[in-house]
């Protein structure tokens, strides 16, 4: 970001402020003032607040900074050890940014002749003892002494930043810069100040990534999309719009801007008051509260400028209703809702994993699941929770909790989340439509695909638009699960970069300056959109992975592969062997092979095998003389069952030796085979090659009569095909194609799937690698009964499956558009 700022014009509002000498002096002075009593007291108050609200983030920061474990515990007091160095460095960053914000709020008051400031502890929904204002005054006093070698050390404890008596050039310059900022900067520039003032390490530790302006504006537009037609809010109602984790205030600024356009009050003052009453937020971060207040005020600048002459000499107060609050504890009764549920929620939850939280923070979220009709925020239990799902995103329980506790019946929400939640196991709870006796209906999803609205995050992003429906509002014959029964489709807008022509590229903006998310207008001017729909991979289970309908449709088409039938014998009592028979009859192992039945096949692996006599290598092979000579015990065994074999009714066995088999050919002996069961509907595909058997040794696996397969001598090709067939788009297509009869996964069904030929593209190689990884996981979990295995949830496998689903979806869309 700093590289980009350095390339901008020298008049840039953010650059001038961030490079101001007074800000540098403040930071250097605070760094040197750690031992001062005022600073030490407020540092400890702040340190305790952060520990209580966020857990032990300081140890993580110390490890990130040094590469070594710091040894700081969750209960250690501040001291001179290295972890406190990390904590104090973050304190300096925080207070420097807060100082900048307080001076900007001062400038708003001076420029527009109003009062906007309010102590952080006032109206807070959580206790906050730190007095940042005392630190600011203390640092200013030290600066004054260093300039004039006179002055007093003021330890005033108010949460304000009184103007210094100093009228130095440094102070004058800074005052001019703050005035210029509040007169000209965008509300979204507050987020730029945050990104430049606070290190990436600290932002990551708190899971805080500021929402770009374009995404914020799109979220607000999505929030109100088709709302008038739905009758969601009566025309004469002032809607309550809330952001429960407001950060730098992008959502609130966008909401305030929209409210200014729709409010019809006669005077600017009345309109300002209505916007302030309507747009509210809270955040656990003190600087986020101030930043959001500033962003809202900058968004309302046209009204502030228009306030003009006042009827009285009293200074008007326009303090945005943004307060300190903890989403885990928030209810409609706590500030700033104060007894009223929101009509609209705007959310960009913290992007933190569950295991990154301290135990006290985890307990706070666990308690949020308690209470009458409270939704289960943590559906995974026991081993599942410990092995993998403990890494579920905090964003999921955060979102569910806020929707349940804060949003009224019929209310709507726009939520920015990782797009992995569309398909991955972590998003299963989010995809479940039931929420504490109510139902979530998803109205639209904006998928940003490979675009990166948050450059600091290595994860795709999606914007979810949804609403809450009370069960009491449903028709008498409807239930909470009705969306699944109706196979409800979710409209989705896919955003991607425009294809540039050769002439376009010569005049295009350099990549380092291009920011398609600078505004919604910029997004629409520089990005292409395509409309599609999301559908659950399993129509009967809405919480199953959501896949794109266009990807599903592209999973149908020409199949480039020949599908084969497994070996058919019509005499299981003869060809099926147990180890006692093999030993008692001294059968040669030459013609005994591992044999697959439907019970042996699971997704990405095998659950054992049987042993089968396969006396031929190909269809109608005349090998009776060779068999009698080279495997006399085997021939004698077959001869003993000649009558039974000749009595087989199928004409498939009329030609060739009396022991002839059907479904044999070079494909049977391919090095690798993708196998599945054709009977019933168990769309489980696995790659097989050889297995090691204690009786017959390492032998090629032979698919049985109930199996179908595709043979290949290329291991990667087999795994590529297996990944396709096990992916959500193909699984859903198979459900659509399946007759529901006995042979639901027959050759005629599966060959209607588009299986593009293997050409070793990068996309195909990635799918092959993921399938290989899945096949490495399954053998670690088959040391139990098949029934027990089927009840298992394997987090590692689920995570790989989620990646396969995403890769196949993208592969199908790109393949279809090429």
Secondary structure, 3 states (H helix, E strand, C coil): CHHHHHHCCCCCHHHHHHCCHHHHHHHHHHHHCCCCHHHHHHHHHHHHHHHHHHCCHHHHHHHHHHCCCCCCCCCCCCCCCHHHHHHHHHHHHHHHHHHHHHHHHHHHHHHHCCECCCCCCCCCCCCCCCCHHHHHHHHHHHHHHHHHCCCCCCCCCCCCCCCCCCCCHHHHHHHHHHHHHHHHCCCCHHHHHHHHHCCHHHHHHCCCCCCCHHHHHHHHHHHHCCHHHHCCCCCCCCCCEEECCCCCCHHHHHHHHHHHHHCCCCCHHHHHHHHHHHEEEEECCHHHHHHHHHHHHHHCHHHHHHCCCCCCCCCCECCCEEEECCCCCCCCCCCCCCCCCEEEEEECCCCCEHHHCCHHHHHHHHHCCCCCCCCCCCCCCHHHHHHCHHHCEHHHHHHHHHHHHHEEEEEEEEEEEEHHHHCCHHHHHHHCCEECCEEEEEEEEEECCCCCCCCCCCCCEEEEEEEEEEHHHCCCCCCCCHHHHCCCCEEEEEEEECCCCHHHHHHCCCCCCCCCCCCHHHHHHHEEEEEEEEEECCCCCCCCCEEEHHHHHHCECCECCCCEECCECCCHHHHEECHHHHHHHCCCHHHEEEEECHHHEECCEECCCEEEECCCCCCCCCCHHHHHHHCHHHHHHHHHCHHHHHCCCCHHHCCCCCCCCECCCHHHHCCEEEEEECCCCCCCCEEECEEEECCCEEEECEECCCEEEEEECCHHHHHHHHHHHHCHHHHHHHHHHCCCCCCCCCHHHHCCECECCCCCCHHHHHHHHHHHHHHHHHHHHCCCCHHHHHHCCCHHHHHHHHHHHHHHHHHHHHHHHC
